[in-house]
Amino acid sequence: MNSDLPVIEPAIFEAMRTQRAMRRLKPDPVPVEYIHRLIWAATRAPNGGNVQPWRFMVVEDSAKKRGLQEIYAAEWAKYIAGRGAQKRAEVSERERRSLELTLERGQYLADHLHEAPYIIIPCGFLLAINSGIASGSSIYPAIQNLMLAARAMGLGTVLTTLHRQNEGAVRALLGIPEDAHTAALLPIGWPVGRFGEGPRRPPSEVTYWDSWGETRDFEALL
Ligand SMILES: Cc1cc2nc3c(=O)[nH]c(=O)nc-3n(C[C@H](O)[C@H](O)[C@H](O)COP(=O)(O)O)c2cc1C
């Protein structure tokens, strides 16, 4: 913390700063108590009307994890052939290294997903009181809570959604009903690499004041 603002809980800022996509996870076991705590953190999240429209599928069975990996890897292959190839063609020289690293790590995840000791699939129910982008939005604060809790305990994870391209196969594998939407697929495990800060645009560039497009110069210090 190097600004003079009073901070009562500095650790949460550090967790936010260093919570990033961890796609390389060790197969080493994770005691189930960690999973209990992750779900606890998820279920503390804000949600529409406090209806708590969520269920958390925890997958530890080897055959089911392998099934998820096969579904995910097939979608990853399509992504790489389409959007991935397009990104490669468009990327500037300066950003090439970072893109190649992300794609390499993405490939690693697609190949090794089933080796993570747990895969969690947070499922959300759509709320009629919300519409458009907000209709399924109650599940994502819960996912972010879970990811920050994982960071706090030294566990790696990454929010993935590619499985949604073949959500029917995931439903069939795990018996998920039609009204429960699989918002994400999160491998959970001890990370191979180190946590660090992800590249993000400065807050001043993405903040408008009073009128759309009106930026101000400011520096937000942690
Ligand atoms: C809605 C959403 C969907 C994502 N889907 C995938 C995915 O299917 N596969 C994957 O490897 N990463 C996925 N990610 C992770 C992003 O690529 C990652 O958060 C982003 O590149 C920033 O990474 P960093 O925190 O390490 O900087 C997804 C993230 C979000 C928020």
PDBQT file of the ligand as one rigid body, heavy atoms in Angstrom, charges set to zero:
ROOT
HETATM    1  C1  LIG A 301     -16.189 -14.468 -18.932  1.00  0.00    +0.000 C 
HETATM    2  C2  LIG A 301     -14.801 -15.039 -19.058  1.00  0.00    +0.000 A 
HETATM    3  C3  LIG A 301     -14.590 -16.152 -19.855  1.00  0.00    +0.000 A 
HETATM    4  C4  LIG A 301     -13.309 -16.718 -19.957  1.00  0.00    +0.000 A 
HETATM    5  N1  LIG A 301     -13.143 -17.867 -20.676  1.00  0.00    +0.000 NA
HETATM    6  C5  LIG A 301     -11.925 -18.456 -20.703  1.00  0.00    +0.000 A 
HETATM    7  C6  LIG A 301     -11.756 -19.728 -21.331  1.00  0.00    +0.000 A 
HETATM    8  O1  LIG A 301     -12.711 -20.337 -21.829  1.00  0.00    +0.000 OA
HETATM    9  N2  LIG A 301     -10.509 -20.276 -21.336  1.00  0.00    +0.000 N 
HETATM   10  C7  LIG A 301      -9.436 -19.662 -20.755  1.00  0.00    +0.000 A 
HETATM   11  O2  LIG A 301      -8.335 -20.223 -20.792  1.00  0.00    +0.000 OA
HETATM   12  N3  LIG A 301      -9.571 -18.462 -20.142  1.00  0.00    +0.000 NA
HETATM   13  C8  LIG A 301     -10.797 -17.853 -20.083  1.00  0.00    +0.000 A 
HETATM   14  N4  LIG A 301     -10.950 -16.680 -19.402  1.00  0.00    +0.000 N 
HETATM   15  C9  LIG A 301      -9.806 -16.065 -18.704  1.00  0.00    +0.000 C 
HETATM   16  C10 LIG A 301      -9.342 -14.791 -19.370  1.00  0.00    +0.000 C 
HETATM   17  O3  LIG A 301      -8.646 -15.108 -20.546  1.00  0.00    +0.000 OA
HETATM   18  C11 LIG A 301      -8.464 -14.021 -18.357  1.00  0.00    +0.000 C 
HETATM   19  O4  LIG A 301      -9.250 -13.657 -17.258  1.00  0.00    +0.000 OA
HETATM   20  C12 LIG A 301      -7.887 -12.760 -18.976  1.00  0.00    +0.000 C 
HETATM   21  O5  LIG A 301      -7.097 -13.040 -20.103  1.00  0.00    +0.000 OA
HETATM   22  C13 LIG A 301      -7.017 -12.009 -17.959  1.00  0.00    +0.000 C 
HETATM   23  O6  LIG A 301      -5.985 -12.841 -17.523  1.00  0.00    +0.000 OA
HETATM   24  P1  LIG A 301      -4.990 -12.376 -16.354  1.00  0.00    +0.000 P 
HETATM   25  O7  LIG A 301      -5.850 -12.138 -15.141  1.00  0.00    +0.000 OA
HETATM   26  O8  LIG A 301      -4.024 -13.502 -16.143  1.00  0.00    +0.000 OA
HETATM   27  O9  LIG A 301      -4.340 -11.115 -16.807  1.00  0.00    +0.000 OA
HETATM   28  C14 LIG A 301     -12.214 -16.118 -19.280  1.00  0.00    +0.000 A 
HETATM   29  C15 LIG A 301     -12.448 -14.998 -18.454  1.00  0.00    +0.000 A 
HETATM   30  C16 LIG A 301     -13.718 -14.488 -18.324  1.00  0.00    +0.000 A 
HETATM   31  C17 LIG A 301     -13.954 -13.320 -17.384  1.00  0.00    +0.000 C 
ENDROOT
TORSDOF 0
